[in-house]
Amino acid sequence: MLRAQQMQEARQYYIYNIVNFEGNLKKEGFKVTVDDGKSIEKLRDENEKRIVFTTPAGALMYFISRGWESYSHGTMTEDFLIGGNWGIESNSY
């Protein structure tokens, strides 16, 4: 019986999160929130300071360098104008 248990393959599983980018790239950079299905949290560094990216590729490389795999089921993008400032909000599922 023990031998049969040892021969079973390890199963790989995924934890899915929804990553949301917000902000004005030219003025303030992209800020990121992560939805784990329980809560939506602002992405922060080890000192609890909000992480801001200057390019979308910078945000992508941040997650990849920490072992995340990217899977995009769909993306919604919304432009907005507040007080004369244009911005974009994008959600990938």
C-alpha positions as CSV (number, residue, x, y, z in Angstrom):
1,M,0.0,0.0,0.0
2,L,2.8,2.4,0.9
3,R,4.5,1.8,-2.5
4,A,1.3,2.6,-4.4
5,Q,1.0,5.9,-2.5
6,Q,4.6,6.8,-3.3
7,M,4.1,6.2,-7.0
8,Q,1.2,8.7,-7.4
9,E,2.2,11.8,-9.3
10,A,2.2,15.1,-7.7
11,R,-0.6,17.2,-8.9
12,Q,-0.1,20.8,-10.0
13,Y,-2.8,23.3,-9.2
14,Y,-3.4,27.0,-9.9
15,I,-4.7,29.9,-7.8
16,Y,-6.4,32.4,-10.1
17,N,-6.4,36.1,-9.5
18,I,-7.8,39.0,-11.4
19,V,-5.2,41.8,-11.9
20,N,-6.5,45.3,-12.5
21,F,-4.4,48.2,-13.8
22,E,-5.5,51.7,-13.1
23,G,-4.1,55.2,-13.4
24,N,-2.7,57.7,-15.8
25,L,0.5,56.5,-17.4
26,K,1.8,59.9,-18.3
27,K,1.1,61.6,-14.9
28,E,1.1,58.9,-12.2
29,G,2.0,55.5,-13.7
30,F,0.0,52.3,-13.4
31,K,-1.2,51.1,-10.0
32,V,-2.3,47.5,-9.6
33,T,-5.0,45.8,-7.6
34,V,-5.2,42.0,-7.2
35,D,-8.6,40.2,-6.7
36,D,-8.1,36.7,-5.1
37,G,-11.8,36.0,-4.9
38,K,-12.0,36.9,-1.3
39,S,-10.9,40.6,-1.4
40,I,-9.4,43.2,-3.7
41,E,-6.0,44.4,-2.4
42,K,-3.7,47.2,-3.6
43,L,-0.4,45.8,-4.7
44,R,2.2,46.9,-2.1
45,D,5.9,46.3,-1.5
46,E,7.4,44.8,1.7
47,N,7.2,48.3,3.4
48,E,3.4,48.6,2.6
49,K,4.1,51.3,0.0
50,R,1.9,51.1,-3.1
51,I,3.8,49.8,-6.2
52,V,3.5,52.0,-9.3
53,F,4.7,50.9,-12.7
54,T,5.8,53.3,-15.5
55,T,4.9,50.9,-18.3
56,P,2.5,47.9,-18.7
57,A,5.5,45.7,-19.5
58,G,7.1,46.7,-16.2
59,A,4.0,45.4,-14.4
60,L,4.0,42.2,-16.4
61,M,7.7,41.6,-15.6
62,Y,7.1,42.2,-11.9
63,F,4.6,39.3,-11.8
64,I,6.6,37.0,-14.0
65,S,9.8,37.5,-11.9
66,R,7.8,36.3,-8.9
67,G,6.7,33.1,-10.5
68,W,3.3,34.1,-11.8
69,E,2.0,32.6,-15.0
70,S,-0.1,34.8,-17.2
71,Y,-3.4,33.5,-18.5
72,S,-5.7,36.0,-20.2
73,H,-9.3,34.7,-20.6
74,G,-10.5,38.1,-21.6
75,T,-9.7,41.8,-21.1
76,M,-12.0,44.8,-20.5
77,T,-10.6,48.2,-21.0
78,E,-12.3,51.5,-20.0
79,D,-11.1,55.0,-20.7
80,F,-12.2,57.8,-18.4
81,L,-11.9,61.6,-18.1
82,I,-11.8,63.1,-14.6
83,G,-11.1,66.8,-14.1
84,G,-9.5,67.2,-17.5
85,N,-7.2,64.2,-16.9
86,W,-7.5,61.1,-19.2
87,G,-6.9,57.7,-17.8
88,I,-7.4,54.0,-18.6
89,E,-8.5,51.1,-16.5
90,S,-8.0,47.5,-17.7
91,N,-9.1,44.2,-16.2
92,S,-7.8,40.8,-17.4
93,Y,-9.7,37.6,-16.5
